[in-house]
Amino acid sequence: MPRKAGGVKLPALSAVSGKTGSFKERIWVKDRYSSIGRGAVLRNLWRFGRHPRIAAKLVELQAKKIFFNQLSKGYRRGYGGKILQLSLRLTDLCNLRCTTCGQWGEGGFLRDKNLKELKKQEVPLGRYLEQIADLVHYGHGPFLYLWGGEPMLYDGVLDLIESATAIGLPVSIATNGTRIASSATRLARAPLFLLQVSIDGPTEELHNSIRNGAGRCNSFAEIKAGLAEVNRERRSQKNNLPLIASLTTISRANLNNLVDIYEAFREHVDLFVFYLSWWIDQDHADAHEKDFARRFGFAPSLHRGWIGDWRPAEYAALDQQLRELRARSRPMSFPPVILIPNISGEENLRRYYTDHSYRFGFDRCISIYHAAEVNSNGDLSPCRDFHDYVVGNIKMSSLTELWNSPAYLGFRQSISTEGLMPVCSRCCGLMGY
């Protein structure tokens, strides 16, 4: 279980993002960061004509990544600036049992948890509203990113979206898509900034085999119905938002179907995001446990939910699928494709899956200085997926109080002066933020 890190030992001095580009072999450089590809921006820029505040915030976010050294003078001392993204894992509950999930998958860290207890510990809607009002009062104004579990299972999720947008916070949600049809009117009216829907297969048979229902659930059919409703509401309300993104986790099951996914959904979404998969190997899990304990005085456990051994049978086949995706998406009238992390070429792909010590130039974590990660029970942690390190709880303290608290400063100092930890090399906070 996560432990609070008040007694931390201080060291002795990564809508939706990702770069686009050619598939030539690259020489990787240090301090890479994820950014929104130009193609994705240009093709969807018109959607923000009625929403200049969101466009300005997107520009600010990218600028603070590019000029991190110049704009974050206190980073070695662990000080975070304005919170640019507030990430809320609203609930641990989920109606699917996806094979690639580190929460509810075969080795997921939630598999042995009691559902009623998980529900009971959730942060009440009212407390979230107090927290975001406090952030705005102190000049933070972040993007709000909602996820889970399945965030649409959280009581009051639509009220949260509407309340946050009403005070000027752009809101995005990452969902399995099974509950968006009935909510389409409110999502478009708010409007939601970015709707991210997990799609792992071009057909009902393949998608549902990867994203298994915990009960009676045909997730593929519900996604199709949900996307149709959201698009219908956008047209009827003459609203260009939400921006709709398809999220695909590349796995053994769909490795050869990535282009098929694009063709099956390109008339229904605005952009496609393909993830190379976040998972860690056993050796790096063991090394992380020792390194973490040395730094912070206790052993972590949640990272073990992400241990896996998946890798493509043929790297050339994966590379060819990615090349074809780029080619299919090249016309300006077609949805752009984003690969996270943006790694190209057969040999680089092989290295990504077989050498977990190699980070392709992603050698600095800046998300811990920009993004606040709140877990379903209210714990605030610097890490989204590996959240053993807890700096406090928003049920009892405000985010503005905790953001630069001693425990938070200690974690940031450790990462910035001692370097990344073993599991960081395959983390969405490092390569996908």
Buried (B, 14 or more C-beta within 10 A) or exposed (E): EBBBBEEBEBBEEBBBBBBBEEEEEBEBEEEBBBBBBEBBBEBBEEBBEEBEEBBEBBEEBBEBBEEBEEBBEEBEEBBBBBBBBBBBBBBBBBBBBBBBBBBBBEEBBBEEBEEEEBBEBBBEBEBBBBBBEBBBEEEBBBBBBBBBBBBBBBEBBBBBBBBBBEEEBBBBBBBBBBBBBEBBBBBBBBBBBBBBBBBBBBEBEBBBBBBBBEEEBBBBEBBBBBBEBBBEBBEEEEBBBBBBBBBBBBBBBBBBBBBBBBEBBBEBBBBBBBBBBBBBBEEBBEBBBEBBEEBBEBEBBBBBBBBBEBBBEEBEEBBBBBBEBBEBBEEEEBBBBBBBBBBBBBEBBBBBBEEBEEBBBBBBBBBBBBBBBBBBBBBBBBBBBBBBBBBBBBEEBBBBEBBBBBBBBBBBBBBBBBEBBBBBBBBBBBBBB
